[in-house]
Amino acid sequence: MLALFDTGISGDIPDTISNLAQLEVFKVENCNLTGDGWTALFGVPSLTVLGVAGNELITGNLQGIGNLANLQQLYIGETKIGGPLPEELGQLVKLLVIKSPETAFTGAIPSSFGNLKNLTELDFGKNQLTGSLAEELGGMSLLKKISLDGNGEYFLIH
């Protein structure tokens, strides 16, 4: 477990972080970290919690996150992480929480998110998402909180 909250730690997360093959929890929230080195963690299949939220200069995208089959919690809000949401995110069927407010995601939420049957919280507030919500999202019966405020126009397909 690596957990650093509200510390003065700064700089890039080194790519060598992927050498921590047994790492389960990586939470470095509200620090002064920069860059996209955190994406090297996509090569750590034991990871269950990934949190880089609150690091306003963290960049990158979620391409390759599908390798994290054990991921249960994803906290990436208040960063510059963005781009389109990849279909592979919907393969992470153990996910319980996705909190990504105030990031730079664009486009639609993929229909593959309908596979996230264990998800209890989904927060993509204040992004640049647009389009319609896929009907498949209606199968997320455990979802207790969903936040999509501050995005483009969304409407539900019935």
N, C-alpha and C positions, 0 to 999 in steps of 0.2 A: 504494500500500500504506500502510495506517495500522496500526501495531502498537505497542501500549503494554501492557506487562505489569508487574504489581506496582509501579505508580507510585502516587503520592498524588493523582492526578487525581480530581476529584470533581464532583458535580452531574449535571444532566440532559444527555443527548446531544441536541443541537438538531435539530429537524425539517429544518433546512436541509442536513443531511448528505446528503440525497437529491440535492443539486445536484452531487455528485461523480459525475457520470454514467459515468466510466471506471474508477471504483474497483473493484479486484478482490479485495483482502484487507482486512478490517476485523476486527482482533483487539484488544480492550481488556479483557483478562482480569485478574481479581484487582486491580481498582482500587476506587474508592469511588463508582461511577456509580449514578445513580438514574433512575427514571421509565421511560416507554415510548417515548421518542424514537428509540430504535434501530430501531423498526419502520418508520421512514421509509426505511430501507435496502431495504425490499421494492420500492422504486421504482428501484433501481439494478441493471438486468439483467445488467451485467458482473460482478457479485459472484460469486466462486468460494469464498471462505472468510468465514464470519460467526462471530465469537467474542465473546461478552459474559459468558462463564462467570466465576463467582467474584465477581460484583457482586451481593451479597445483596439490594439494594434496586431492582434492575432489575425492571420489571413488564411486563405486556402479554400478548399471545397470538400465535399464528402465523397468524391470518387474514390473507391477502394474500401469504403466503410463496410461493405458486405462481407468482408473477411472476419468481422467481429461477431461471430455467431452467438457468443455468450453475453453480448452487451445487453444490459438491463436499463441503464440510465445514461442519458446524453444531455449534457448541459453546455451549450455553446453560445448562449445569448450575450448581447452587448459586445460583439466582436465584429470583424470585417469578413467573417466567413460567409461565402455566398455562392452564387451561380444557381443553376437549376438543381432541384432536389433529384438525386438519382433514384431510379427504380430499385436498385439494390438495397436501399434503405428499408424497403418493404420486406426484405428477406430476413430481417433481424427479429424473428418471431418471439424472442424473449424480452424485447423492449417493453418496459413499463412506463417510462417517462421520456419525453422529448421536450426540452425547454430551450427554445431558440428565438427569443424575442430580440428585436433590434439588431438583426443581422442583415445580410444582403442577398437573401434567396429570391430567385425570380421564377416566373412561370407557374405552372400548376402543381398541385400536390398529386403525385403519381397514384394511379389506381392500385398499385401494389401495396399501398398503405393499408388497404383492406385486409391484408394478411396479418396485421399487427393486432391480433385478437386479445392480447394481454395488456395492451396500452391503457393506462388509466389517466394520463395527462399528456396533452398535445398543445404546445404553445409556439406558434409561429407569428405572434403579434408583431406589428411594425416591421414587416419585411416588404418585399415588392412582389408578392404572389398575386397571380391573376387567374382567371378561368373559372371553371365550375368544379364543384366537389363531386368526385366520382361516386356513383351509387354504391360501390364496394365499401366505402367508408361506413355505411350504415350497419355493417356487421361488427363494429367495434363495441360490443355490448358492455365492456368493463370501463369504457371511457367516462370519467367523472368530470373532467374539465377540458374544454377546448377553447383556445383563444386564437382568433385570426384577425383581431381588430387592427386597424391601421395598414391594411393591405389594399390591393386593387379591388375591383368588384368581384364578389363571390355570390353564387346562388346555388341552392340545392337542387339536384336532379331527382325527381320523384319517379 
